[in-house]
Each structure stands twice: as structure tokens, then as C-alpha cells.
């Protein structure tokens, strides 16, 4: 499990250091083997540059070398991404994760050049993040080529369009010799594990459940993994994936991990309706999710 942290804030929008550090402890207690920040779950696109350094420093400090720290460096422009990558290395990160620049998408050769430039800018291993916006550009063939030809590229995070099929293609092209990390909030978690991925980035709202499914599968307890996935994870994901920004923090707040459930302004979508919230609560009451920090997992 390689969870990506949300950005904990106070009611007035300031970074909540106590909650941010508690998130790290929660992830470690749930068995995380790496901890990340500045991904979509972190609302990276709403975090001001002046806050990146302080957030990085507190996360690296709280992790204290127990597991690797990876940081997202995705930005609208290549130059900004390169600067983020250099800063990540200077501040003690162990890996970086990068999607393609998301305003003016490059073509295939531009994508290759972008990741090559990141590899030249830092000595840190690179996780390529395949998103719905980039999935038609980052084909399985191009991803495999970059894995072979760009020294820094060591992992691919699968979550773009048709990512289940692309994961199978990548593993087939490479003979299983490429590191593919699952994503998309845990969507198709068990199916990607069955295909052969060995790591997963999900949200942190139910990391104990996701970790239990992953660990069971990797330990050969496939029926137990399927039971957790089908009976505990999928029921709440039907609501969660429609309101992930809101529910990530709301659910962590309910568990006592963070003090404030607010998202960074502006919110990505209208709030969940009272009817949907009642039905989600009905699910959460039944899947063994209602544990309160520090009694998690």
C-alpha cells in the first residue's frame, strides 16, 4: 500500500500540522510501505507553492525514514514540474510521481522528452502517472519504451481510461518485468492484483480495508481478498468514487484522523445529498469501517 495523503486544513484554510502528522501515523499503522503527497487526493492543484515546502518537510519529518516518501510534481508546465522535482529531492523525498502537463498536453514524443527531462533534473526514481487525460498518449508501448530507455523511470501508476486492459498489455509486453502500481481510488483493485500488480495507491479513507485485501491477495489468500473486496470495499466505493474529494476528508474526520473535513477552495463538485449520505452511512455501519483513531486498523 502506497497511500497518497490528503491535505489537512483548519476551518480558516490553513495547513493543519497536527492532523497532517496524524495522517502519516495512521498510514504507517495500516501497513503503508510508502507515503505520498501532492496527488489528486492531496488537491495538489489548489496548494500554493509556498505551502509545498512546509508540507514536504513535515511529512518527511513525521515518516522519519521508516518508509519511502514520494511526491507528485505534476504541473501545467514542464519547467514548473522540473523545479518541483528538484525541490522534492532537496527536501528529502525518495521518489517523485508525475503525470503529463495538464493544460497543453504534449504528443508522444513530447511526453518522452518530458520524462527524460525529469530524469535529468533529479536522481530520484520516477513514477509515471497515467490519467484519463493522458491515456491516449501514454500507450502501453510508449510506457514500456520509457521504462527501458529513461534511467529514472521505474514505475507506472495505472488509472487512465481502460487502465485494466493497459495494465495487462504492459505486463505482457514486459514479460512481467515492469512495476505497475494500481490507483483510481481502489477501483478494480482486486482485478489489477489478479493481473499481477504488486502495489496500490488508494485514498486513505479506508486504508485498513484496502490494505487487508492487498495483503491477503499477496499472501495467497485469494478467497479472503475477494471477500474483503466484494463485501466491504465495493459497497462504499459506489458512493465514494462519485464524491471522492468530499468523502475522503469527511470519512477521515468521522474516524478521528483529521480535525476538519473541509476541502481546499473551490470544491470540485456539489456536496453529496442527504439521501445519498444516509445510504452511505447504512453501508459504513455494515462493513466494519466505523473504527475511531487510534483503534485503526
Secondary structure, DSSP 8 states (H G I E B T S, - for coil): -EEE----B-TTS-B-HHHHHHHHHHHHHTT-SEEEESSGGGTGGGS-HHHHHHHHHHHHHHHTTSSEEEEE---SSHHHHHHHHHHHHHTT-SEEEE---SSS---HHHHHHHHHHHHHH-SSEEEEEE-TTTTTTS-HHHHHHHHHH-TTEEEEEE-STTHHHHHHHHHHHTTT-SEEEE-GGGTTHHHHHHHT--EE---STTHHHHHHHHHHHHTT-HHHHHHHIIIIIHHHHHHHTTSHHHHHHHHHHHTTSSS----SSS-SS----HHHHHHHHHHHTTTT----TTS--
